Amino acid sequence: MNEGDDFMELMELQGNLEMITKSQVLERTREMGTTISDRQLTAMVSDGLIPQSARIGSRGGAYPALVLEQLWFVKRYRSRGLSVKAVKELLPLWRYMKRAVRGHEISLDEFQYIARENVTQTEAWYAVPSVLQETLPCRTCDKENWRELRFRMKGGDVLPAAGNDTVTLGFVMASQDDETGKVKIVSRTRIAIARDDEGHNDSSIILGIPNGLELPVEQCAPEEVSVANGSAGNGRAGNEEGGAA
């Protein structure tokens, strides 16, 4: 996909014509409690992690407002140590999830197809489950979309995300032998789409904070931003630093 296609696809994903300038991108990241420097933003564009800006009328270079959410995604996975190439391979899954959530249905067949078409790096493969989980609507700040979301299983069954039964999804890592062409299973894992009391029940293992700290009873973690006003939306990465230079 070339740079012009990246820009236009982001516009299509956004669904409106709202644009923001580079200075607004930098300002809104500061408002969200994190920082992106001009140099980091330029590097992300050069690496193909976000599209180049485009001149709109008499205005200087501008981006679709949704670039803020793509920037959060990129910055989050770079801060976890993933390479530029690995993050680029995950971006098609991020774009699919944006469309699927907007349409209120996630197809496991489509998700699998896009992953297998685009992901080649081992580090990216192991990040795929988190991409799915972390791009779901937030239960506390986007309750309507969460209630309407459903998963279409590969056999055709449709399960509501907010139904009485917990939705679980399996991920199987496989590899193909270069000499024989045979496929073998490397590892299997299964994740549950988090319940409303996740983190506060006796089956949850809490990571990422020092011992002695407790989770708040309810919080909306800032992963993504509202492209309408730049305020915190349904995200999880507002305070993550680094990795994008």
C-alpha positions as CSV (number, residue, x, y, z in Angstrom):
1,M,0.0,0.0,0.0
2,N,1.5,3.4,-1.0
3,E,1.4,6.6,1.0
4,G,-1.6,8.0,-0.9
5,D,-3.6,4.9,-0.3
6,D,-2.7,5.0,3.5
7,F,-4.1,8.6,3.7
8,M,-7.3,7.8,1.8
9,E,-7.9,4.6,3.8
10,L,-7.6,6.5,7.0
11,M,-10.1,9.0,5.7
12,E,-12.5,6.2,4.8
13,L,-12.1,4.6,8.2
14,Q,-12.8,7.9,9.9
15,G,-16.0,8.4,8.0
16,N,-15.9,12.2,7.9
17,L,-13.6,15.0,6.6
18,E,-12.2,16.3,9.9
19,M,-8.5,17.1,9.5
20,I,-5.8,18.1,12.0
21,T,-2.4,19.8,11.5
22,K,0.9,18.5,12.8
23,S,0.9,21.1,15.5
24,Q,-2.6,20.0,16.6
25,V,-1.3,16.3,16.7
26,L,1.5,17.4,19.0
27,E,-0.8,19.5,21.2
28,R,-3.4,16.8,21.6
29,T,-0.8,14.2,22.6
30,R,0.3,16.5,25.4
31,E,-3.3,17.0,26.4
32,M,-3.6,13.2,26.7
33,G,-0.8,13.0,29.2
34,T,1.9,11.8,26.8
35,T,4.2,13.4,24.3
36,I,5.2,13.0,20.7
37,S,8.0,15.2,19.5
38,D,8.2,16.6,16.0
39,R,11.2,14.4,15.3
40,Q,9.3,11.3,16.5
41,L,6.3,12.2,14.3
42,T,8.6,12.7,11.3
43,A,10.2,9.3,11.9
44,M,6.8,7.6,12.1
45,V,5.9,9.0,8.7
46,S,9.3,8.1,7.2
47,D,8.9,4.5,8.5
48,G,5.4,4.2,7.0
49,L,3.8,3.9,10.4
50,I,1.4,6.8,9.8
51,P,0.6,8.4,6.4
52,Q,2.1,11.6,5.1
53,S,0.1,14.7,5.6
54,A,-1.6,16.3,2.6
55,R,-2.1,20.0,1.7
56,I,-5.8,20.9,2.1
57,G,-6.8,24.1,0.3
58,S,-4.8,27.0,1.8
59,R,-3.9,25.1,4.9
60,G,-0.5,23.5,5.4
61,G,0.0,19.7,5.8
62,A,-2.9,18.1,7.5
63,Y,-3.9,14.6,8.6
64,P,-7.2,12.8,9.0
65,A,-8.2,13.3,12.7
66,L,-8.1,9.5,13.1
67,V,-4.4,9.6,12.8
68,L,-4.4,10.2,16.5
69,E,-5.7,6.8,17.2
70,Q,-3.3,5.2,14.7
71,L,-0.5,7.1,16.4
72,W,-1.5,5.7,19.9
73,F,-1.5,2.2,18.4
74,V,1.9,2.6,16.9
75,K,3.4,4.2,20.0
76,R,2.0,1.6,22.3
77,Y,3.4,-1.3,20.4
78,R,6.8,0.4,19.8
79,S,7.0,1.1,23.5
80,R,6.6,-2.6,24.1
81,G,9.7,-3.3,22.1
82,L,8.2,-4.4,18.8
83,S,10.2,-3.4,15.7
84,V,9.0,-1.0,13.1
85,K,8.5,-3.9,10.6
86,A,6.4,-5.8,13.2
87,V,4.2,-2.9,13.9
88,K,3.6,-2.2,10.2
89,E,2.5,-5.8,9.8
90,L,-0.1,-5.3,12.6
91,L,-1.6,-2.2,11.1
92,P,-3.9,-4.0,8.7
93,L,-5.4,-5.8,11.7
94,W,-5.9,-2.5,13.5
95,R,-7.6,-1.1,10.4
96,Y,-9.8,-4.2,10.1
97,M,-10.8,-3.9,13.8
98,K,-11.8,-0.3,13.3
99,R,-14.1,-1.3,10.5
100,A,-15.5,-4.3,12.3
101,V,-16.2,-2.5,15.5
102,R,-17.9,0.3,13.6
103,G,-20.1,-2.4,11.9
104,H,-20.6,-4.2,15.2
105,E,-19.4,-7.6,14.0
106,I,-15.9,-9.2,14.2
107,S,-15.5,-12.1,11.8
108,L,-12.9,-14.6,12.9
109,D,-12.5,-15.8,9.3
110,E,-11.7,-12.2,8.1
111,F,-9.4,-11.5,11.1
112,Q,-7.5,-14.7,10.5
113,Y,-7.2,-14.1,6.7
114,I,-5.8,-10.6,7.2
115,A,-3.4,-11.8,9.9
116,R,-2.1,-14.6,7.7
117,E,-1.8,-12.3,4.6
118,N,0.2,-9.6,6.4
119,V,2.0,-10.9,9.5
120,T,5.4,-12.7,9.0
121,Q,7.5,-11.6,12.0
122,T,7.4,-13.8,15.1
123,E,7.1,-10.9,17.4
124,A,4.1,-9.6,15.5
125,W,2.4,-13.0,15.5
126,Y,2.5,-13.1,19.3
127,A,1.1,-9.6,19.5
128,V,-2.0,-10.5,17.4
129,P,-4.2,-11.5,20.4
130,S,-3.6,-8.2,22.1
131,V,-4.4,-6.3,19.0
132,L,-7.9,-7.9,19.0
133,Q,-8.5,-7.3,22.7
134,E,-7.2,-3.8,22.8
135,T,-9.2,-2.5,19.9
136,L,-12.5,-3.6,21.3
137,P,-14.9,-0.9,22.5
138,C,-14.5,0.2,26.1
139,R,-17.3,-1.1,28.4
140,T,-17.3,2.0,30.6
141,C,-17.1,4.8,28.0
142,D,-18.6,3.2,24.9
143,K,-21.3,1.0,26.4
144,E,-23.6,1.3,23.4
145,N,-21.1,-0.1,20.9
146,W,-20.0,-2.8,23.4
147,R,-23.6,-4.0,23.8
148,E,-24.1,-4.1,20.1
149,L,-20.8,-5.9,19.3
150,R,-20.9,-9.5,18.2
151,F,-18.4,-12.2,17.1
152,R,-19.0,-14.3,14.1
153,M,-17.3,-17.7,14.7
154,K,-15.7,-19.6,11.8
155,G,-18.5,-22.0,11.8
156,G,-21.1,-19.2,11.3
157,D,-22.4,-18.9,14.9
158,V,-22.8,-15.4,16.1
159,L,-22.0,-14.6,19.8
160,P,-22.7,-11.3,21.5
161,A,-19.8,-9.7,23.3
162,A,-22.0,-8.6,26.1
163,G,-24.0,-11.8,26.4
164,N,-24.4,-13.9,29.5
165,D,-21.8,-16.4,28.3
166,T,-18.2,-15.3,28.2
167,V,-16.8,-15.3,24.6
168,T,-13.4,-17.1,24.4
169,L,-11.2,-17.2,21.4
170,G,-8.3,-19.6,20.6
171,F,-5.0,-18.7,19.0
172,V,-2.9,-21.4,17.5
173,M,0.7,-20.6,16.5
174,A,1.9,-22.9,13.6
175,S,5.0,-23.1,11.4
176,Q,5.9,-24.7,8.1
177,D,9.1,-26.6,7.6
178,D,11.1,-25.0,4.8
179,E,12.4,-28.4,3.5
180,T,9.5,-30.7,3.9
181,G,6.6,-28.2,3.7
182,K,5.0,-29.9,6.6
183,V,3.0,-27.8,9.1
184,K,3.3,-28.3,12.8
185,I,1.6,-26.6,15.8
186,V,4.0,-24.6,17.9
187,S,1.7,-23.4,20.7
188,R,-1.9,-22.9,21.6
189,T,-3.6,-20.3,23.8
190,R,-7.1,-19.2,24.5
191,I,-8.2,-15.8,25.7
192,A,-11.5,-14.7,27.2
193,I,-13.1,-11.4,26.2
194,A,-12.9,-9.7,29.6
195,R,-15.9,-9.7,31.9
196,D,-17.2,-6.6,33.5
197,D,-15.5,-7.6,36.8
198,E,-12.2,-8.5,35.1
199,G,-9.4,-7.4,37.4
200,H,-11.6,-7.7,40.5
201,N,-12.3,-11.4,40.5
202,D,-10.2,-14.3,41.8
203,S,-9.3,-15.5,38.3
204,S,-7.6,-12.4,37.2
205,I,-3.8,-11.9,37.2
206,I,-2.9,-8.2,37.3
207,L,0.3,-7.1,35.6
208,G,2.1,-3.9,34.8
209,I,2.0,-2.2,38.2
210,P,4.2,-2.8,41.3
211,N,3.1,-5.1,44.1
212,G,1.0,-3.3,46.7
213,L,-0.9,-1.2,44.2
214,E,-4.6,-2.0,43.5
215,L,-6.8,-1.4,40.5
216,P,-9.5,1.2,40.9
217,V,-13.0,-0.2,41.0
218,E,-13.8,1.2,37.6
219,Q,-11.7,3.1,35.1
220,C,-11.7,4.0,31.4
221,A,-8.1,3.5,30.3
222,P,-7.1,6.0,27.6
223,E,-6.2,3.9,24.5
224,E,-7.8,6.0,21.8
225,V,-9.1,9.5,21.4
226,S,-12.2,11.1,20.2
227,V,-11.5,12.5,16.8
228,A,-14.2,15.0,17.3
229,N,-12.7,16.8,20.3
230,G,-9.4,15.2,21.1
231,S,-10.6,14.0,24.6
232,A,-9.9,10.6,26.0
233,G,-11.9,7.9,24.4
234,N,-12.0,4.1,24.6
235,G,-8.3,3.6,24.9
236,R,-5.5,2.0,27.0
237,A,-2.3,3.8,26.2
238,G,-2.5,7.4,27.3
239,N,0.6,7.4,29.5
240,E,2.9,5.1,27.5
241,E,6.2,6.7,26.4
242,G,8.9,6.2,24.0
243,G,9.7,3.7,21.3
244,A,8.6,5.7,18.3
245,A,11.7,7.7,17.5
